[in-house]
Amino acid sequence: MDTITIPQSMLPEDTRFGSGPSKIRPEQIEALDRAALTVLGTSHRQAPVKDIVGSIREGLASFFSIPDGYEVVLGNGGASAFWDVICASLITRQAACGVYGSFSAKIAASVESAPFLEPPILFESEPGTYCIPERTEYVDTYCWAQSETSTGVQAPVYRIEGSREQGALICIDATSAAGAIPVDIAQTDAYYFSPQKAFGSEGGLWISILSPAAIERAEGVRRGASLEGARRWIPPFLSLTSAIDNSRKNQTLNTPALVTLVLLDEQVRWLNENGGLPWASARCRRSSDIVYHWAEHSSYARPFVTDPAARSQAVVTVDLDESVPAANVIAALRDNGIVDVSGYRKLGRNQLRIGVFPSVEPSDVEALTHCIDYVVERL
Ligand SMILES: *Cc1c(COP(=O)(O)O)cnc(C)c1O
């Protein structure tokens, strides 16, 4: 296949459209430059790093308008580690999980493998749709994903009716949603994410906004596990009470990547200065609308998620006709420097997947759609 060269004037200014890791803005790299001699290579137990952690915690509290008593807690290991924190430190007996894609399936698998928990009750639906757990007797924790990154589906976040009376917690995987999709934190008990998606940082960290009920639950589970004869082992790395204690001191249990913290702090500052979550989510809405609108009017593409209300404004998935192999489109775009628009491998569709997080300029998203058309016409 001959190389297709997209005219320079058509190319997006920034050519990164990954669904995580995602675009890191030049201003974040400048912040890293400034930190290079004063922060990088210094102790995370001393003021310069603790001040950054404190600034991130305050910045996120403001960004998400967290209710009184909620706390911003963080630790190492990313959202994947937090799934196991939920199993070790939050679920008392049994969880109910919404399962509708690779990421929402993974926490269910973690719960399933915890020997001290009852098998989870699954509420499953086909990829491209979502399924919220229903109130279930005996369940003490409800889990689902606000944005299922593998399929580009967005699900609502609310307290399941009757769950509060049950004393049950609502745990939301917001890894690709946080910072891109509106949320009312009061509807959640653990709203958790990694910083390499909408927050344009590096991976390796988890952040979780915890309600007073979640904090109390973690303390209760720890007390129960320390009783003689109790069957539960809480590995120190997965101890939420330990993460809470450390976070209150603006620290983490073990050494964090300082680059991740510096990039994240700069992004939170930028988002707050521009108008916070309402601004960020409106921007993502605008970018995602550009792609959905383009796909709906394209002769060879269509949005994968058929229900418009379930279409993610953070990660956009677009099916292509079989006559237009996505692999060839992706390769031609990559030849021109446009990267990371592949569909989720395990979903196995002839698909493009485009991350439209706040860092991405809507004008670049528009340019991307023209570049896709340009390439497809010449394949
Ligand atoms: C990316 C992602 C994860 C995994 O995040 P890691 O930082 O790699 O652990 C989990 N859940 C969702 C919804 C994601 O998009």
The ligand as an SDF file (V2000), in Angstrom:
LIG
                    3D

 15 15  0  0  0  0  0  0  0  0999 V2000
   -7.8840    2.7670   32.0710 C   0  0  0  0  0  0  0  0  0  0  0  0
   -8.9630    2.2300   32.9280 C   0  0  0  0  0  0  0  0  0  0  0  0
   -8.6940    1.4360   34.0540 C   0  0  0  0  0  0  0  0  0  0  0  0
   -7.3050    0.9800   34.3950 C   0  0  0  0  0  0  0  0  0  0  0  0
   -6.4940    2.0220   34.8180 O   0  0  0  0  0  0  0  0  0  0  0  0
   -4.9930    1.6900   35.2690 P   0  0  0  0  0  0  0  0  0  0  0  0
   -4.4610    3.0130   35.6810 O   0  0  0  0  0  0  0  0  0  0  0  0
   -4.2950    1.1160   34.0650 O   0  0  0  0  0  0  0  0  0  0  0  0
   -5.0740    0.7080   36.3690 O   0  0  0  0  0  0  0  0  0  0  0  0
   -9.7460    1.0360   34.8270 C   0  0  0  0  0  0  0  0  0  0  0  0
  -11.0260    1.3890   34.5410 N   0  0  0  0  0  0  0  0  0  0  0  0
  -11.3250    2.1370   33.4670 C   0  0  0  0  0  0  0  0  0  0  0  0
  -12.7570    2.5010   33.2090 C   0  0  0  0  0  0  0  0  0  0  0  0
  -10.3150    2.5890   32.6290 C   0  0  0  0  0  0  0  0  0  0  0  0
  -10.6080    3.3500   31.5710 O   0  0  0  0  0  0  0  0  0  0  0  0
  1  2  1  0
  2  3  1  0
  2 14  2  0
  3  4  1  0
  3 10  2  0
  4  5  1  0
  5  6  1  0
  6  7  2  0
  6  8  1  0
  6  9  1  0
 10 11  1  0
 11 12  2  0
 12 13  1  0
 12 14  1  0
 14 15  1  0
M  END
$$$$
